[in-house]
């Protein structure tokens, strides 16, 4: 049953179900406001022991107030379930008494008596809203979806899951929500999560998951909703250990930054891989061949050898003076300690801290043999003795990770010594700087160099591990970048999101098995999403023509959109190309929603001039679209992960030619072709790549 939208200003009759639902919405909003006011009215003056406790509690109260905000235009609830039987501990139990209604929303809302008015979508009792079907109704008699216009409840749609006579059909409200125009940052999909997506979202914290998903399958949204679910299910644990979302660039992170706050989660850190490894200032860039070698996992062994090469065996015995007594530790005994620490293969810094304690313990044994009774304080004092410190400095000197990498990239002999049998001579030549930096500060570090410094840093001191890490657009990472991310979740779990067909770096991963191995999560379960909810059927079919030529073996995305969308390919003369692109943008702006003009990076400047000459203001990626400013000029290199209602693609051949090889170029083009939600217009003067064929 589907109820069409109505005029919200016309009061429906008392018996109208829509009136009751709107009344419940009004009451729920009032209850949420009362919850917020209760928190704002809290007086903590007499409940905190000191100013530190007071500051912590004030911060928690501020976060709670933010989490209870009633976001304008965001429905408080989007669904309803009528269970056939009662529940115990949130789970339906057959044979019980009939119960009332459970409303499903973005957060929990209760009335003054503590009775729930809206149930958090992450609660176990909400799960059937996403997974129940006529084949498996999960004790649900009725599932109701709500339609909203400008924050007003205007329609509802019912599914009687226990009625065998009712035919299976596509939800019109669900379809409308998926196709709703996109203006502003990415929004959550909490009202439209599909069963296969929900299984990934609710998978356990203890296991890592890798999601292979083509354009429009919702993999990014699934990853973000998984974070929100895990924070709900494991709040205290993740509050201690932390969560992190890693994206490919700042534009992407800005695009997704409002999703988690809309779900009530305000404390999740977001970063790029470059942010994680920012030990040195990146001011240079590598040639593709050099970057590939620097990103190779074999570099980890080269760095390990280089770090350990600083260890030296003692040349003479140690004499420790305490008072009138002298205690001698022979060189061979110190050598045994050094070799034992090397054999344990613990981090360089930890071993360096352990060595003076080992030496001090050997001195204490001699003291006890001489009849003294030293305690731990004496051992610590011996460990700090100047003679002991001198031996430690000689045998296990401190290592500065950045200086170590600087030497590797500057000193051919030092590199050859530690890369022997690991890297070829040609690969070593690629690594060496033509103009070595004189110091860490003056060196022109590249992004790949910063990852090497991060690896060296972890060899010296352990990197802090988080409870859960989400890694999006993971297909573009090098093995060394995977290792850098993996260090941030050694004791936690990870959600890896990506599409092998969209790998556009020279070092893009060939398989998830390889990637997960470098990440340190070889046991992760790989899930594949093939149902497309964003890209129109006609558009994804056109883009999928490239798959056999760039990623053979990958399944094409099957769009579930009933609306095939619009696809138009226009040919023009080279001298008219800019004008034709501007005209296509003007036409696109006649539609509702956001517009993306995507072009090869080299074409951005002339297109910006053409838009300005035509009086068309435009945004750059990362700038938020508004109702007044809806056109964004997007370099093809930054298009990944973004989406627009209508896309104008400039000169596909230039997108392909802008990459170092054809496969990477075709993948870049595949990304650009699949950013549209409602329509795609391709404008070209040169021939389109032959792999696309004729429309």
Beta strands, then each sheet from edge to edge (+ up, - down):
strand 1: 2-3
strand 2: 77-83
strand 3: 87-88
strand 4: 91-92
strand 5: 101-105
strand 6: 109-110
strand 7: 116-120
strand 8: 140-149
strand 9: 152-160
strand 10: 209-213
strand 11: 243-247
strand 12: 269-272
strand 13: 318-322
strand 14: 325-329
strand 15: 468-471
strand 16: 493-498
strand 17: 525-529
strand 18: 531-532
strand 19: 558-559
strand 20: 566-571
strand 21: 595-599
strand 22: 619-620
strand 23: 631-635
strand 24: 644-650
strand 25: 676-684
sheet 1: 1+ 9- 8+ 2- 5+ 7+ 6-
sheet 2: 3+ 4-
sheet 3: 12+ 11+ 15+ 16+ 10+ 17+
sheet 4: 13+ 14-
sheet 5: 18+ 19+
sheet 6: 20+ 25+ 24+ 21+ 23+ 22+
end
